[in-house]
Amino acid sequence: MQRTRVKICGLTRLSDIAEAVAHGADALGFVFYPPSPRALELESAVTLMAQVPAFVTKVGLFVNDSETRIREHLARLPIDLLQFHGDESGDFCSSFGCPWIKAARVGEGFDLLEFSQQYSRFPGIVGVLADACVDGFGGSGKTFDWSLVPEDLPLPLILSGGLTSSNVEEAIRIVKPWAVDVSSGVEPVGGPKGVKCAQEIQRFLAGVHHADEAN
């Protein structure tokens, strides 16, 4: 049985980190894209990341940021993995000496295989994240056509974009990703972005486990 890994992204509260870890999240995402409502100030991130236990991956998400700012964050924070969600080149992403993943905005006519092949040539990349092609960068709650994901990508696939406890089992059955990534899907409907719901975290993780057991 393949175990689908789970990343919960856009964390802003210690209580949500505790819930995510307690229910088995493999990775936690921290947003450093200032326009995002889930973005963290550096000092807040220091406090939050200090509470993440061993063997849970700490992911720093950046969007078209400067080398200087990314290096500042790497120097202050125990980031295990960089996530690039903008138009960054492979040379740029691989220049930090840290494992990284690259997000793709998948829509009609987008070639995810070609995208993955292009970035797979650069050192340090450990996965490609498939997200919906929408205005802005991530956290939109919008899904995309999962049939656009080809088989046999050269990199492990992280499926994102509008995943919830209601559709994650179907998504895993259809796409069979290495991992799934959720942000808005574990937040209360109509609530503030970045504030997670403990019950939805639990339901989402349970859905992933059920899907794995069925495969």
RAWOQUI-V696607 format. One record per residue. N is the residue number from 1. RES is the residue in one letter. NEAR is the number of other ideal C-beta (glycine too) atoms within 8 Angstrom. Layout:
N:RES:NEAR ; N:RES:NEAR
This chain:
1:M:5 ; 2:Q:6 ; 3:R:5 ; 4:T:12 ; 5:R:9 ; 6:V:15 ; 7:K:16 ; 8:I:18 ; 9:C:16 ; 10:G:14 ; 11:L:15 ; 12:T:10 ; 13:R:10 ; 14:L:8 ; 15:S:7 ; 16:D:14 ; 17:I:13 ; 18:A:9 ; 19:E:12 ; 20:A:13 ; 21:V:12 ; 22:A:6 ; 23:H:9 ; 24:G:8 ; 25:A:13 ; 26:D:9 ; 27:A:14 ; 28:L:16 ; 29:G:14 ; 30:F:15 ; 31:V:13 ; 32:F:13 ; 33:Y:12 ; 34:P:5 ; 35:P:5 ; 36:S:12 ; 37:P:7 ; 38:R:13 ; 39:A:10 ; 40:L:11 ; 41:E:6 ; 42:L:10 ; 43:E:6 ; 44:S:9 ; 45:A:14 ; 46:V:10 ; 47:T:9 ; 48:L:15 ; 49:M:12 ; 50:A:7 ; 51:Q:9 ; 52:V:11 ; 53:P:6 ; 54:A:3 ; 55:F:3 ; 56:V:11 ; 57:T:9 ; 58:K:14 ; 59:V:16 ; 60:G:13 ; 61:L:13 ; 62:F:16 ; 63:V:10 ; 64:N:6 ; 65:D:9 ; 66:S:5 ; 67:E:7 ; 68:T:6 ; 69:R:10 ; 70:I:12 ; 71:R:9 ; 72:E:9 ; 73:H:14 ; 74:L:11 ; 75:A:6 ; 76:R:8 ; 77:L:13 ; 78:P:7 ; 79:I:13 ; 80:D:8 ; 81:L:14 ; 82:L:14 ; 83:Q:13 ; 84:F:13 ; 85:H:12 ; 86:G:9 ; 87:D:4 ; 88:E:9 ; 89:S:6 ; 90:G:11 ; 91:D:7 ; 92:F:9 ; 93:C:16 ; 94:S:11 ; 95:S:7 ; 96:F:11 ; 97:G:4 ; 98:C:10 ; 99:P:9 ; 100:W:14 ; 101:I:15 ; 102:K:12 ; 103:A:14 ; 104:A:12 ; 105:R:9 ; 106:V:14 ; 107:G:9 ; 108:E:5 ; 109:G:4 ; 110:F:11 ; 111:D:6 ; 112:L:14 ; 113:L:8 ; 114:E:7 ; 115:F:11 ; 116:S:13 ; 117:Q:9 ; 118:Q:8 ; 119:Y:13 ; 120:S:9 ; 121:R:6 ; 122:F:10 ; 123:P:4 ; 124:G:11 ; 125:I:16 ; 126:V:9 ; 127:G:11 ; 128:V:17 ; 129:L:14 ; 130:A:15 ; 131:D:14 ; 132:A:13 ; 133:C:8 ; 134:V:7 ; 135:D:3 ; 136:G:7 ; 137:F:9 ; 138:G:13 ; 139:G:14 ; 140:S:11 ; 141:G:6 ; 142:K:8 ; 143:T:8 ; 144:F:13 ; 145:D:6 ; 146:W:10 ; 147:S:5 ; 148:L:11 ; 149:V:12 ; 150:P:7 ; 151:E:3 ; 152:D:4 ; 153:L:12 ; 154:P:6 ; 155:L:11 ; 156:P:9 ; 157:L:13 ; 158:I:15 ; 159:L:16 ; 160:S:14 ; 161:G:12 ; 162:G:12 ; 163:L:14 ; 164:T:11 ; 165:S:10 ; 166:S:5 ; 167:N:9 ; 168:V:16 ; 169:E:11 ; 170:E:7 ; 171:A:13 ; 172:I:16 ; 173:R:10 ; 174:I:8 ; 175:V:10 ; 176:K:7 ; 177:P:13 ; 178:W:8 ; 179:A:15 ; 180:V:16 ; 181:D:15 ; 182:V:15 ; 183:S:13 ; 184:S:11 ; 185:G:13 ; 186:V:13 ; 187:E:15 ; 188:P:7 ; 189:V:4 ; 190:G:3 ; 191:G:8 ; 192:P:6 ; 193:K:10 ; 194:G:11 ; 195:V:11 ; 196:K:14 ; 197:C:10 ; 198:A:9 ; 199:Q:6 ; 200:E:14 ; 201:I:16 ; 202:Q:10 ; 203:R:9 ; 204:F:17 ; 205:L:12 ; 206:A:9 ; 207:G:12 ; 208:V:14 ; 209:H:9 ; 210:H:9 ; 211:A:13 ; 212:D:12 ; 213:E:7 ; 214:A:7 ; 215:N:9
